[in-house]
Amino acid sequence: MPQQINNLELELKRHRLNLEFIRMIDLDSQSQQANVDTLPLDDGSLTVDIHSQPSRITPNQILPSANYRSSKAIGQGELVSRPQQKGEGADIKHHLDLEDTEHPDLKVGIQSNGRKYSVRTNRKRFFYPSELNKFVDALETDNQRIDFDVLINTGARYNEAKNIKKEDIDFERGTLTIKVAKIKAKKGQKFPDPRTFKLSSQFLSRLKEYTKDLNDNDTLPFLTNSALNLAVKKIAKRIGIKDFYMMSVHNIRKTHGQYLVALDVNIANICKRLGHDMNTFLGSYCSADIFNDNDRVLIHQILGDLV
């Protein structure tokens, strides 16, 4: 009889784990640390942007501990978990079940607070040159124009770009040093790895104008990540991009890398510029070169004499 009671207690504990962990995951509210962008849509829902290819744990598996949260998600709720670090931001709990939507590359789920969120499964979408030109022409404020100009001409991550200081720009040599770089903890990094790369003379001239009233230790004027992501979707929809829901600030970074591929820049140099290893770039950023001659002319005009 005591053994049966113990077995019953174990079964009840297992059932509680199922209810608490199988149905829900934790997404870090500090999306930059978790490599996941949580983006607002027009209807108030969220879009989760995925940055790199994860290993997979299916929703039917029990998570081993309450002290785990999702690092990345793809497809139909497939996850990879990492230990929760002390001191990280408050969590938003999400259900694991993702449902299909009218859009083939978009899944939708429900948070524990009832708010919808969506997961994009196609992570390689970039702006074609003609799309990017229309997008830039449709920007509404000077802040938007400055921010997207910096992002498209540097390929920097949002968190890297917003922390660029005037002193990081070498106007004489025409280079930029990214000092607040992503720390790749899974690859053993404990400190950021700064990188320096070339800027086009055209963009450098605009940077001089942007920073003329800044002190050396001042950062560039950047809107919040959410504000920029909302602007990307709204403007992309307005200019007629059918899959506007696939666009985010991070797609600007992918666009920069894809343009460099189209201009035959050495892949190793692109990886150094973006702060990626070869496998990550080829797996998550680089698509087949499908640009035509007119596209390449436009790319040269966008990037100036960078190449």
N, C-alpha and C positions, 0 to 999 in steps of 0.2 A: 504493500500500500504506500509506504513512504516513497518508494522508487517511482510509482505512478504519479504521485503528487509532484515530485521533482521534474519528471518528464513533462507534466502539464505546465508547470511554471516556465520551463525552457521554451515550450511551444508558444506560450503567451508572450514571452519576451521576443521571440522571433517574429510573431505576428505584429507586435508593436513596431519593431524595426522596419518591417515591410511597409506599414502604414506611414511611418515617419520619413523613411529614406528612399524607398522605391518610388514613391509618388513625387518626391520633391528633391531639388538640388539647390545649392547655394551659388549664386552668382555674385562676385565681388562688386560692390558699388563703385569701387575704384577700378573702372574697366580697363585702364591702361595697364595696371599691374597684372590683371588677369588675362591680358591679351584678347579681351572681348569688348567690342564696342556695343553699348546699349543705346540705341538711337530712337528718338521719338518720331512717330508717324503722324500724319494729319489727323487721324482719329483718336490720338492720345495713346495708341499702343506703342510697343517698343520693338525695335529691330536689333537683333544680336549679330554683330559682324564677326566672322571667324578669320583668324589670321594665319594659322598654320595647321598642317595635317596632324591630327592626334592619333594615338592608339585608341582602341575602342572597348568600351564596357557597355553592354546592352542594358536597356531599362529593366529587363527581367532579372538582373543580378542584384543581390543585396549589397548595398554599400557597407564596407566593413566597420565604419566608425562614424559617429556624429561629427567628428572633427575633420570632415572632408568637405571640399566644395569643388564645383566644376571649374576646370581651367579652360576647356574648349568644348564646343558641341558641333556636331555636323549631322546631316541627314535626319533620320527620324529619331531624334533624341539620343543618339549615340554620344557617349561622354568619355572624358578622361579626367580623373580626379587627382588633386594634389593636397597635401596636408594644409590645413588652415594655419596661417601665420598669425602670431600674436600682434595686436596693434593695428590690424587691417580694418578697413571701414565696415560699416554695418552691412548686413547681407539682405538681399531680396530673394525670397524663396520662390522657386518656380516648379511647376509640375513637369514631370519627365515626358508625359504623353504629348506628342506633337502631331497635328493634323495637317493634311494637305489643304492648300488654298487654291484660288483660281489661277495663281501664278505658279508655274512648275518648279521654280527654284526657291520657293518661299514656304516655310512651315510655320504654323501658329500654335501657341500654347497659352496656358492661363497661369498667372502668378497666384500665390496663396491669398493675395488681397483682392483677387478677382480681375485684375488688370491684364489685358492681353499683351503678349510679346511675340515676336516672330524671329525665326532663325533663317538666315540666308545660306543656302547650300552651295551656291556657285560663288567661289571666292576670287575669281580671276577677272571680273568685269572691269573694264577700263573705259575711259572716254576716247572715242574716236576724235581725231583733230577737229573735224567740222562740228562735232557735238561740244567739244571744249570751247571753241570760239563762240558758239552761241551761248554757252553757259556763262562765260566771262562777260559777254555783252549784256547779259540779263542781270548781273549782280546789282544790288540796290544801294549799297552804302560803301563809303570809302574804306571802312574797316573790313568789309567782306572782300573788296578788291585787293587790299594789301595782304590779307591773310591767304587768300587763294593764290596770289602771285608768288608768295613765299613758298607755299606748299608745292605748286607745280614746278617751280624752278629749282627746288632743292631735293624733292623726294623725301623730305624728313617726315618722321612720325609727328602726330599732332603735339605730343608732349615735348618732343625735341624742338619743334618749331617755336612753340610758345615761350620757350626758355632761351631763345637766341638773344644775346646781348649785343649792343653796339660794338663792344670790344672784341667780340668773336668774329667780326668781319674785318678782313685785311683788305682795305681798299687799294693798297699799293700792289699787292700780289694778285688781287682778284680771287681770294679764297674765303671760305667760311669754315669755321671749326664748330662742330656739334659737340658740346661738352656734357650736356645733360642727355646722355644716351641710355637706351634700354639696357638693363642688366639682365643677362640671360642666365638665370640661376640654375636652370636644368643642365646647362653646359658647364657649370662650375664657376661661372663669373660671380665675383663678390663686389666688384666695382665697375662703374661704367667705362666703356672703352671709347674715348673721344676719337673723332675722325675728322679729317680736313679734306676738302675737295674744292674743285674749281667752280667758279660762277661765270656766266656769260657777261660780257661787257654791258649789254643792254640792261640786264637785271641788276647789275652792280650800280648802274646809274640811278635806277629807280630806288635801290636801297639807300643811296645817299640822300635822296629826297625824303624817304620814310624816316630816316634816323637823324635828320639835321637838327632837330630840337631835343634829341635825347642825350643824356650823359652816358659815358662809356659803360657804366654798370646797369643802365636801363635796358629792359627787354622790349622787344617789338610789341606793338599794340595788338593783342590777340583776343578775339571773342572766345566764349566757352566752346568746348567740344560739342555740346548739345545744340548750341545755337548754329554752329557751322554745319552740323549734320542735318538739322532741320532745313537750313537754307539750301543745301545740296538737293534734298528730295523735292522741295517745293519748286525750285527753279528748274530742275531736271524735268519735272512733270509739266511745268509751264511751257518749256521749249519743245515739248513733244517727244521726249525720250520715253518709249513705251515701258521699259523696265526700270523706271525711275526709282522704284522701291529697292532696287539692288545697289543703289549708289550711296556712298558715304564719304566722309573725309578721307578714309583710308584708301578709297579707290583712286584718289588723286595721286597717292604714293605709287600705287600699282601702274597708273598711267605714265608717270615719270619713268619708271623702270622699263615699261614696254616701249616707250618712245626711243629710249637709248638703244634697245635691242634693234629697233627698226633702222636706226642710224649706224648700225654695225659697230657699236662700241663693244670692246672686249668684255665678256661676261664677268671676268674677274674684277675688272675696274668698276662695273656696275654694282657688284656685290660689296666692294669696299665703300662705294659711295652711299649705298643704302644701309650698310651695317648688317649685311646678311652673309651667311655661308652659302656655298653653291647649291646645296641640296634644298635649302629653304627657298631660295630664289626660284629655282627651276620648278619646284613642287607647288609653290603657292602664288608666285608673282608672274612668272614668264609664260606667255602664250605663244602659239605659232605666229610668225610674222605674216599677217594678212593685209598689210597696208599696200596701197597702190602708189604710183608715182606722185599723184596729186596730194595724197596723204603725207608723203615725205616732205613735199614742199611746205605744207602747212606746219609740220612738226619742226622744220628748220626755222620757220617764222616764229613759232611759239617759244622755242628754246634758244633762239638767237645763235650766237657764235660759240655756244658751249661745245659743240662738236664740229 
